[in-house]
């Protein structure tokens, strides 16, 4: 196939501005075009989203490219910090700002807001074991290609929202060393990093190797105004509050004492022992008695990483090449959370009414209507230390079939990931059970006694939990402190063989085919310390919280795939080119059935400057091993029991409320309301719950236009409309839905998951993972990139300017957990933030202006996050920003961040110096209130919490 001179010029022009466009530029991968006069054969490439080798630069695939220059100019510590700023990111992706519920230092990608498990991460087109893109060494990345389209027919499972493909540096010659340093405007969050890269190439092969290290310090939540105090919104008033689990406690009183005190709960008067009733006063519910836990949390977790990599290829013969890619990463990080919030009832702890320290005269906690809430400040912060190691090895043989266009590749891909977690600040309540039981004073000495016979329990000292900060109590707590250990192991073994080339010629060009087969076996094993293994009967564990279970399982995948490219028309009126691309993939799983997914893509250029493109793809996601094999894990969800008031013998809801659940002695007045609306939930994988899982399935549509006007050199405009819908999404059916589904249908398969005490109170509810939900999202992507031709002013060049802009508009994002059930509403997330699904501002955008002249360069990057709403006036949505009033919504304005960078290259010493300011105007995040979020009063997954940040980098080339 040959290119005309015009096509050659266009290819060169596009390649040039693609290489200089900033991160926001919608650019294609560059190709080397043929010289028409010499007749040399074109070098073909594989663009992300296709297995066909082609010379075309722009295809039917909407791909955003972040090149090496953009990576360098960003000044980011990791590639994760850079990718997460893309406008197409939404939802609940994690990052190192996530402390409570995170702490691993990892960064994931949630394209279209569909979740990190529906975005596929690749290295040179190959899967990796771990979706943490922070584990990918930045100094070996040549560019990042982000495909914003479903690609299951090309890559298999998980490529629903799109693909992030990290293309590695090749044929690098020389060596370079870089050093990074950064610190916030408030003199915290210090970071340091160093990277070394070496490359050597010969006629027969090349090697690129290197090592990288970076470290970032934590930032305390108390060091920022927006996060220093826990802020709440209740009944129309915002106030600085906190937790009712305070150092002096909140004790829910027996009915008689409540009348005596004139309130339902009391707190210990500071400085007293808590052993007599006059040591207590009423607990103030206006927030003044609440505990401010925020200063002991962090808004940026401490993290330390070391990367080692090596890439090599060598020609064994003129037509066969061996290659190897090796990546090893080690990450250490921590989450730091306020001291343990003790909840006697929730932790399965009973404080005996016969304890010498219990002034209330009744049992408190588990199994009673009375409760003790306290903050165990004497034990100190809860700290989870994470040590993660990732290793990826990809090796194989590739080559040509004679002197033809056909190329083949046979490779093996092995991934290994392990993470150790050590946690401190938790107590073994089983160990403390006797100390909280009956006790007496004998011979002037407090002793623990047997509840039945009154015999002294050897080695046991009664514990005064009502004065938790008493030195004697603190020592007992520390002696009972448990440091549970958890380990996660993931392995993946994949073997792939593929071949691609040209079948035959048509008048418009050659028809090309790619076919291949794949076999992959994934394995996961989770281990946990015995103190946190959940007891399914009681719904708790020795620690009383953070209970989990062990897991072991594997998933085997066998696939065959094919793709064919057909050039239909070329160089005709209104058809400068018309191409069709068809792909299909058959996937079979040992535990999740099989599925076939295909795509049809069309590229039409009515004129040379205008590309119209469209793709319709079938997409799917196979269940993960944890979704299949996870054992019981505890949580404490809020639920409204539809059985409240249920009467003995009533038929409506009998399987949800009646004797089959264990409710054999329901009072004549009916089942009483659930205290506090909280229930004991037990989350479970599908296999343990007796369900089988099938792959999620759906369709992806993308239709767009790209305009590269030849009369404005260097300008490219693009607009794409997308829609993705998924049926039978793999979802956790929460306690509320289990109750509702069973109450409405006596034959519901969820009825056996409800367990009640004899009086009808909920004992526990199993929350299984099943295929049930539906997701539907649509919107628009738009982009502009313009490499302004260099021009003079007053007879002197003022340098080269490049402008880039990229944006996404979310038209709809609907989540239907239980389709067809009017009692389980469809949540419309577009423009909305919810704790469950994350943040979906309708508009996100990223713009840049870059300048270069001689040894100098400068850049200005603008990130825009549009208006967001928290809560909904539609009561059926069940969403409210106000913790006390349903149906309250509040709008939050857009956030704009400005980053500036300046660089200078000292050519005599081959050194580039860069300095930058991120969030230059110190934009603070919006306050969503702690009753709607988990961390820092805001959405730390979306907004910057660090503030103004200064960084510098020096790169020396040898």
Secondary structure, DSSP 8 states (H G I E B T S, - for coil): ----HHHHHHHHHHHHHHHH--TT-----------TTTT-----EE-TT-SSEES-SS-SS-EEEEEHHHHHHH--SSHHHHHTTSTTB-B----TT-TTTT-S------BTTS-GGGEEEEETTEE-S---GGGS-GGGEEEEEEE-S--HHHH-TT-SSEEEEEEE--S--EEEEEEEEEEETTS-S-EEEEEEEEEEE-SSEEEEEEEEEEEE--EEGGGSTTTSS-EEEETTEEEE--BS--TT-EEE--HHHHHHHTSSEEEE-TTS-S-SGGGEEE--TTTTTSB--GGGSEEE--EEEEEEEEEEEEESSSSEEEEEEEEEEEEEEEEEE-S-EEETTTTT-EE-TT-TT-TTSS-EETTSS-EEEEE-GGG--EEEEEEEEEEEEEEEEEEESTTSS-EEEEEEEEEEEEEEEEEESEE-HHHHTTTTS-EEEETTEEEEB-TTT--B-TT-----GGGTTSHHHHHHHHHTEE--EEEEEEEEEEEEEEEEEEEEEETTEEEEEEEEEEEEEEEEEEEE-GGGB-BTTTTB-TTSSS-B--EEEEEEEEEEEEEEEEEEEEEETTEEEEEEEEEEEEEEESSS-EEEEEEEEEEEEEETTEEEEEEEEEEEE---HHHHH---EEE--B---TTTT--TT--TTHHHHSGGGT--S--TT-----GGGB--EEEE-HHHHT-----EEEEEEEEEEEE--TTSTTEEEEEEEEEEEEEEEEEE--HHHHHHHHHH-TT-TTGGGEEE-TTS-EEEEEEEEEEEEEEEEEEEEEEEEEEE---EETTEE--EEEEEEEEEEEEEEEEESSTT-TTS-EEE-TTEEETTTEE--SEEEEEEEEEEETTEEEEEEEEEE--EEES-S-GGG---SSSSSTT--EEE--EEEEEEEEEEEEGGGTEEEEEEEESTT--------TTT-SSTTS-TTTS--S-SEEEEEEEEE-
